[in-house]
Amino acid sequence: MKLNDSQTFPMGLNRNLRFFLTNPAPCPYLPGKRERKAFTSLAVADGNVLHNTLSQSGFRRSQGIAYRPACPACNACRSVRVDAQGFSFSRNQRRVLNRNMDLVRTPVQATPTRTQYRLLKTYLKGRHDGGGMSDMSYRDYVNMVADSPVHSLIFEYRLGDAPESPLVAAAITDVLRDGLSMVYTFFDPRQDRRSLGKMMILDHIRQVKALGLPHVYLGYWIKGSSKMDYKRDYTPLEVLEGESWRPLTDRE
């Protein structure tokens, strides 16, 4: 279903772009709610330019499409990004980074490997058993990673700098003009002491700070959703309000 232009076009987008709506489905975050998403293809000649513009307008990437919530009676999903240059690491966050100083981070092209897939299956079994991705096959993973028409990397975190060193965490990340967008992260859940999920977010912030870029995009935050509340730990956090970003306040 094609969307009405007034509902879908962020400012400055080519109006020949076609947007569509998904069918209503149960909301995975708010009980009793139903969700719809607006989406469009990124597989166009200027896909990276389009992806940058859509990211600044609250869209997220999944494989070859960009999407954002389009629920007619709910606006609980709020797009958020970290103000990396204004970010100061807390004592606890520095402890998390120090705890993982022995890990070697390597950016690789977004090319799927069996090693990544085995780590993903271990992560899903340990943290999301029975969830929607539990039955993901290697072919599904290949499609998830390789079907990206934009500039994407996988940051691999290994226990050592040799190619055969154990892989303990990975982040699928899109490279934007104004920073990094964290698409999906997974890690060895048996390494609880390391807080690897937190470490990867902090490491992305550290990279963006070092590059002098402004933002790390974290996707959507939903007030009242325990699944999303961890994003509030990375302040200052900006939230998209209409077509403008503003600081997320402590009262929200």
Residue pairs with C-beta under 8 A, 6 or more apart in sequence:
1 20
1 21
2 18
2 19
2 20
2 21
3 19
3 20
3 21
3 38
3 70
5 15
7 38
7 70
8 19
8 38
8 70
9 15
9 17
9 19
10 53
10 54
10 56
10 57
10 58
10 243
11 57
11 243
12 53
13 50
13 53
13 54
13 57
17 40
17 50
18 40
18 41
19 38
19 39
19 40
20 38
20 39
20 40
21 36
21 37
21 38
21 39
21 70
22 35
22 36
22 37
22 39
23 36
24 34
24 35
24 36
25 34
25 35
25 36
26 33
26 34
26 35
27 33
27 34
27 35
27 71
27 74
28 35
28 132
29 76
29 77
29 222
29 225
29 227
29 228
30 74
30 76
30 222
30 224
30 225
33 71
33 74
33 76
34 71
35 69
35 71
35 74
36 69
36 70
36 71
36 72
37 67
37 68
37 69
37 70
38 67
38 68
38 69
38 70
39 65
39 66
39 67
39 68
40 54
40 65
40 66
41 64
41 65
42 50
42 51
42 54
42 61
42 64
42 65
42 66
42 149
42 150
43 64
43 149
44 50
44 149
47 149
47 150
48 150
48 151
50 66
51 61
51 66
51 150
51 174
51 176
52 176
52 177
52 178
54 66
54 68
55 61
55 66
55 174
55 176
55 181
55 217
56 178
57 68
57 240
57 243
58 68
58 79
58 240
59 66
59 67
59 68
60 66
60 67
60 68
60 79
60 181
60 183
60 217
60 219
60 220
61 67
61 148
61 150
61 174
61 181
61 183
62 183
63 143
63 144
63 147
63 148
64 147
64 148
64 149
68 79
69 75
69 77
69 220
71 77
76 222
76 223
76 224
76 225
77 220
77 221
77 222
78 220
78 221
78 222
78 223
78 239
78 240
78 248
79 217
79 219
79 220
79 221
79 239
79 240
80 217
80 218
80 219
80 220
80 221
80 231
80 237
80 238
80 239
80 240
80 248
81 179
81 215
81 216
81 217
81 218
81 237
81 238
81 245
82 205
82 215
82 216
82 218
82 234
82 235
82 236
82 237
82 238
83 214
83 215
83 236
83 237
83 238
83 247
84 179
84 205
84 208
84 209
84 213
84 214
84 215
84 216
85 209
85 212
85 214
86 236
87 205
87 209
87 234
87 235
87 236
89 97
89 202
93 198
93 202
96 194
96 195
96 198
96 199
96 202
97 199
97 202
97 203
97 206
99 193
99 194
99 195
99 199
100 157
100 194
100 196
100 199
102 159
103 157
103 158
103 159
103 168
103 169
103 199
104 157
104 158
104 159
104 160
104 161
104 165
105 155
105 156
105 157
105 203
106 155
106 156
106 158
107 153
107 154
107 155
107 156
108 153
108 154
108 155
108 156
109 153
109 154
110 145
110 146
110 148
110 152
110 153
110 154
110 172
111 145
111 146
111 154
112 138
112 141
112 142
112 144
112 145
112 146
114 138
115 167
116 141
116 145
116 154
116 156
116 167
116 170
117 138
117 141
119 167
119 168
119 169
119 170
119 186
119 187
119 188
120 136
120 141
120 170
120 186
121 136
122 188
122 189
122 190
123 186
123 187
123 188
123 189
124 131
124 133
124 134
124 136
124 186
125 134
126 189
126 190
127 189
128 134
136 144
144 172
144 184
145 154
145 172
148 174
150 174
151 174
151 175
152 172
152 173
152 174
152 175
152 183
153 172
153 173
153 175
154 170
154 171
154 172
154 173
155 170
155 171
155 173
155 200
155 203
155 204
156 167
156 169
156 170
157 167
157 168
157 169
157 170
157 171
157 187
157 196
157 199
157 200
158 165
158 166
158 167
158 168
159 165
159 166
159 168
160 166
168 187
168 188
168 191
168 194
168 196
169 185
169 186
169 187
169 188
169 196
169 199
169 200
170 185
170 186
170 187
171 182
171 184
171 185
171 200
171 204
172 182
172 183
172 184
172 185
173 180
173 181
173 182
173 183
173 204
174 180
174 181
174 183
176 215
176 217
178 213
178 214
178 215
179 208
179 213
179 214
179 215
179 216
179 217
180 204
180 207
180 208
180 213
180 215
180 216
180 217
181 216
181 217
182 200
182 201
182 204
182 216
182 217
182 218
182 219
185 197
185 200
185 201
187 196
187 197
187 200
188 196
197 230
198 230
198 233
201 216
201 218
201 234
202 234
204 216
205 216
205 234
208 214
208 215
208 216
215 238
216 234
218 231
218 234
218 237
219 231
220 228
221 228
221 229
221 231
221 232
221 237
221 239
221 248
222 228
223 252
231 237
232 248
235 248
236 247
236 248
237 247
237 248
238 245
238 246
238 247
238 248
239 245
239 246
239 247
239 248
239 252
